[in-house]
Amino acid sequence: MTEVIQAYRFALDPDSQQEDQLRSHCGAQRFAYNWGLARVKAVMDQRRAEASYDLPAEELTPSLSWSAYSLRKDWNQAKDDVAPWWSENSKEAYASGLANLATALKNWNHSKNGKRKGPKVEFPRFKGKRHTWSCRFTTGSFGLADSDRSHVKLPRIGTVRTHESTRKLARHVERGSATIRSATVSFRGGRWFVSFSVKIDRNDPAPADPDRVVGVDLGINSLAVLSTGEVVPNPRHLEAAQKELRRLQRQASRRTGPNRRTRQKPSNRWRKTQVCINRLHAFIANARRDGLHKLSSRLVREYGAIVLEDLNFKGMMSNRRLARHVAGVGMGQFRRQIEYKAAWSGVHTYVASRWYPSSKTCNGCGAVKAKLRLSERTYTCDHCGYRADRDLNAARNLAGLASSPSCGATENEPAGNPRKTTPGGGGYCHRKTPTEAGVNAAPRGDSSGTFLHVS
Ligand SMILES: [Zn+2]
């Protein structure tokens, strides 16, 4: 039994009145965020100006506390004056805006003082009308509707119909193995969503064959080649939609877009095209994620150990010709899925070092080629005459690493809750020396540890 924090996201079908209310709550969240930011900024500017006149520190305007608690206290004192309409929305909307602001300020401050690793965090900016609409509820009555599996409850807004069945979460709630901690509504790609953050006791079945090892070579021509010889085809959703995307992008280029230099505002016709483009991007992303989830779930169900490559995703993304394909098959996403699903069902995962020559090594005799062109699709060994498909040879080499992890693979902790690992380490622990581990550290975009499960 592993306890994890998981997100369950459902598309909503609100009626027009509920849609107004959702929009109003997201607007209220933004209003509170901007109100708090303006106050913090004004005090900071004031103190900076006073300091430039050499005022002693004790005579400066007292600084404001940034904690979510004191921001909320100040808001409650000021709300009758600055927002006399505040009672139209749940108080949670304002609290969620202020909590976001407190986090943004804390991140900026820690980044400035060197307490936070990673890229530099800028000072928070005001949110415009077109910023992503979202609003989080942490108290009040929210969750799944009791009556059926096609509605959710939200504070103030009431019972909203979902576009899809809430069955997967409902089963856990009925069994008592899930606690819903918060609900976030957002508007993305032309549709409203609710995402529940759920504390869940997972009891995943062990893999069907715990002794079987599979090596996975992520490719460009196919989604993956397994060491068993199976070729998993690319969904190519991106390519299918690419033609339509190019048409829309041509259309957008004929219309007046924004220009920062001339301060040209985009036309309404340009915005309309952008809405279509965003919707198409969302379609592609959803279809792609679905395909990846199906493959990763299947691998974790069937095999006891999975060996993956540590590809340099960031480096590949900066190569313009490879980038579209790498992004197209969503390799980073796939590895993240494998890692957390494997941890749930006790499957071992190994990540080969980025420098392990999986493609250049002969699976027959172990000889390593000095050079192998990307265009050579069949591997032929000069020493023993072994011949195999290039990707299959690589996948077999990867599978071989599981039995001898000393030659460049790092093992994942299967029983562990991936949330409890060190933030820098991602999902697996390095058995290597610190310098090597630094080279090996995977570029991971999100270390938030929240698992998105689209059901
Ligand atoms: Zn050979």
Boltz pocket constraint, residues with backbone or C-beta under 6 A from the ligand:
constraints:
  - pocket:
      binder: B
      contacts: [[A, 362], [A, 363], [A, 364], [A, 365], [A, 366], [A, 367], [A, 381], [A, 382], [A, 383], [A, 384], [A, 385], [A, 386]]
      max_distance: 6.0
